[in-house]
Amino acid sequence: MVIPLMLTEVLTLILLVYNMNRMDIALILSAIMLFAIWVITAVFFSGAHQKLTLGYDKSVVDGLIKINWSRTLLWTLRLILVATCL
C-alpha cells in the first residue's frame, strides 16, 4: 500500500515547516512537487495498476516505466530541496 508512504511524505513536510518556523521557497517548491507526484500517481498509476490486476500487459508496464521517470525526477529534486533546508 502506498497510502502510509504518502502520509509519511506529507507529515515530514509539515514537520519541516513547523520546525523551521517559516515557509522557505524550497519548502514551497517541495510541497508543489509532492502535490504533482500525488496527482501523477492518482491519474496514471492507479488505473494502470488496476489494468494489471487483470493480467500482464506489456504496453501498460512500458507506460508505467515511462511515467515513473517523472516521479523519480520530482522525488530527486524534492530530496535536494529538502536537504538545502536542513
Backbone as numpy.savetxt, mean C-alpha at the origin, in Angstrom:
# Nx Ny Nz CAx CAy CAz Cx Cy Cz
-4.67 -13.01 5.19 -5.50 -11.81 5.19 -4.63 -10.56 5.19
-5.00 -9.63 4.39 -4.24 -8.39 4.30 -4.77 -7.30 5.23
-5.97 -7.47 5.73 -6.56 -6.43 6.58 -5.69 -6.10 7.79
-5.18 -7.09 8.55 -4.32 -6.73 9.69 -3.08 -5.94 9.28
-2.50 -6.29 8.14 -1.32 -5.56 7.67 -1.68 -4.14 7.26
-2.82 -3.97 6.63 -3.25 -2.64 6.22 -3.53 -1.78 7.45
-4.15 -2.37 8.46 -4.42 -1.63 9.69 -3.11 -1.26 10.39
-2.14 -2.14 10.34 -0.83 -1.86 10.92 -0.18 -0.66 10.22
-0.32 -0.60 8.90 0.24 0.52 8.15 -0.36 1.85 8.59
-1.67 1.89 8.70 -2.31 3.15 9.08 -2.03 3.48 10.55
-1.96 2.48 11.39 -1.66 2.72 12.80 -0.25 3.29 12.96
0.71 2.76 12.23 2.07 3.30 12.33 2.14 4.72 11.80
1.37 5.02 10.77 1.32 6.39 10.25 0.75 7.33 11.31
-0.32 6.91 11.96 -0.93 7.72 13.02 0.05 7.93 14.17
0.74 6.88 14.56 1.72 6.99 15.64 2.86 7.93 15.28
3.32 7.88 14.04 4.37 8.81 13.60 3.90 10.25 13.70
2.70 10.52 13.22 2.16 11.89 13.27 2.02 12.33 14.73
1.50 11.46 15.56 1.28 11.79 16.97 2.61 12.06 17.68
3.60 11.21 17.45 4.89 11.37 18.13 5.69 12.56 17.63
5.46 12.97 16.40 6.21 14.10 15.86 5.55 15.43 16.19
4.30 15.40 16.61 3.54 16.60 16.98 3.42 17.60 15.83
3.54 17.13 14.62 3.38 17.99 13.44 3.16 17.12 12.22
2.63 17.72 11.20 2.43 17.02 9.93 3.53 17.46 8.96
4.57 16.71 8.89 5.67 16.95 7.97 5.19 16.63 6.56
5.75 17.32 5.56 5.37 17.07 4.16 5.64 15.61 3.79
6.69 15.03 4.34 6.99 13.63 4.05 5.88 12.72 4.57
5.33 13.05 5.73 4.23 12.24 6.27 2.95 12.42 5.47
2.72 13.62 5.00 1.54 13.86 4.16 1.66 13.05 2.86
2.83 13.10 2.24 3.05 12.32 1.02 2.94 10.82 1.31
3.45 10.40 2.45 3.35 9.00 2.84 1.89 8.57 2.99
1.07 9.44 3.58 -0.35 9.13 3.73 -1.04 9.03 2.37
-0.68 9.92 1.46 -1.26 9.88 0.11 -0.86 8.59 -0.60
0.40 8.21 -0.45 0.87 6.96 -1.06 0.16 5.76 -0.45
-0.05 5.78 0.85 -0.75 4.67 1.51 -2.17 4.57 0.96
-2.84 5.70 0.81 -4.20 5.70 0.25 -4.18 5.14 -1.18
-3.18 5.54 -1.97 -3.08 5.05 -3.35 -2.86 3.54 -3.37
-2.02 3.04 -2.47 -1.79 1.60 -2.38 -3.09 0.88 -2.06
-3.86 1.43 -1.13 -5.13 0.80 -0.75 -6.12 0.81 -1.91
-6.16 1.91 -2.66 -7.08 1.99 -3.81 -6.67 0.97 -4.87
-5.39 0.89 -5.16 -4.90 -0.09 -6.14 -5.26 -1.50 -5.68
-5.06 -1.77 -4.39 -5.38 -3.09 -3.85 -6.86 -3.39 -4.00
-7.70 -2.44 -3.63 -9.15 -2.67 -3.67 -9.66 -2.81 -5.11
-9.17 -1.95 -5.99 -9.70 -1.92 -7.35 -9.20 -3.09 -8.19
-7.91 -3.38 -8.10 -7.33 -4.38 -8.99 -7.12 -5.75 -8.36
-6.61 -5.77 -7.16 -6.18 -7.04 -6.58 -7.34 -7.88 -6.06
-8.32 -7.25 -5.44 -9.43 -8.03 -4.90 -10.15 -8.82 -5.98
-10.47 -8.17 -7.07 -11.16 -8.85 -8.17 -10.31 -9.92 -8.83
-9.03 -9.62 -9.00 -8.14 -10.59 -9.64 -7.97 -11.83 -8.77
-7.82 -11.63 -7.47 -7.69 -12.78 -6.59 -8.99 -13.60 -6.56
-10.11 -12.92 -6.68 -11.39 -13.63 -6.74 -11.45 -14.51 -7.99
-10.96 -13.99 -9.11 -10.93 -14.79 -10.34 -10.03 -16.00 -10.18
-8.93 -15.85 -9.46 -8.00 -16.96 -9.29 -8.55 -18.05 -8.37
-9.55 -17.73 -7.58 -10.17 -18.79 -6.75 -10.91 -19.79 -7.63
-11.25 -19.37 -8.84 -11.93 -20.26 -9.77 -10.96 -21.16 -10.52
-9.68 -20.83 -10.44 -8.66 -21.61 -11.13 -7.56 -20.73 -11.66
-6.45 -21.35 -11.99 -5.29 -20.61 -12.49 -5.60 -19.99 -13.85
-5.22 -18.73 -13.99 -5.39 -18.02 -15.24 -4.13 -17.18 -15.44
-3.31 -17.58 -16.41 -2.02 -16.91 -16.63 -2.18 -15.42 -16.88
-3.19 -15.02 -17.61 -3.37 -13.59 -17.91 -3.68 -12.80 -16.63
-4.43 -13.40 -15.72 -4.74 -12.74 -14.44 -3.46 -12.61 -13.61
-2.68 -13.68 -13.56 -1.42 -13.66 -12.80 -0.46 -12.64 -13.40
-0.35 -12.61 -14.71 0.52 -11.63 -15.37 0.07 -10.21 -15.06
-1.24 -10.00 -15.06 -1.77 -8.67 -14.72 -1.46 -8.29 -13.29
-1.58 -9.25 -12.38 -1.26 -8.98 -10.97 0.21 -8.59 -10.81
1.07 -9.28 -11.51 2.51 -8.99 -11.42 2.79 -7.57 -11.92
2.21 -7.21 -13.06 2.43 -5.88 -13.62 1.92 -4.79 -12.69
0.72 -4.96 -12.18 0.12 -3.95 -11.30 0.85 -3.89 -9.97
1.37 -5.02 -9.51 2.05 -5.03 -8.22 3.31 -4.17 -8.22
3.91 -3.96 -9.38 5.09 -3.10 -9.43 4.76 -1.68 -8.98
3.55 -1.20 -9.26 3.17 0.14 -8.80 3.11 0.18 -7.27
2.56 -0.88 -6.67 2.51 -0.92 -5.21 3.91 -1.05 -4.63
4.75 -1.85 -5.26 6.13 -2.00 -4.77 6.86 -0.66 -4.80
6.70 0.08 -5.87 7.32 1.40 -5.97 6.78 2.33 -4.88
5.47 2.35 -4.69 4.89 3.22 -3.67 5.34 2.83 -2.27
5.39 1.53 -1.97 5.86 1.09 -0.65 7.33 1.48 -0.44
8.14 1.37 -1.48 9.55 1.74 -1.37 9.70 3.23 -1.13
8.97 4.03 -1.86 9.02 5.49 -1.67 8.52 5.86 -0.27
7.47 5.18 0.20 6.97 5.43 1.56 8.04 5.13 2.58
8.75 4.02 2.41 9.81 3.65 3.34 10.86 4.76 3.41
11.26 5.25 2.25 12.26 6.32 2.21 11.74 7.58 2.89
10.50 7.95 2.61 9.92 9.14 3.22 9.82 9.01 4.73
9.33 7.88 5.20 9.17 7.67 6.63 10.55 7.65 7.31
11.54 7.05 6.65 12.89 7.01 7.21 13.46 8.42 7.39
13.10 9.32 6.48 13.59 10.70 6.62 12.94 11.42 7.79
11.81 10.93 8.23 11.09 11.56 9.35 11.63 11.11 10.71
12.33 10.02 10.73 12.78 9.45 12.02 14.04 10.11 12.52
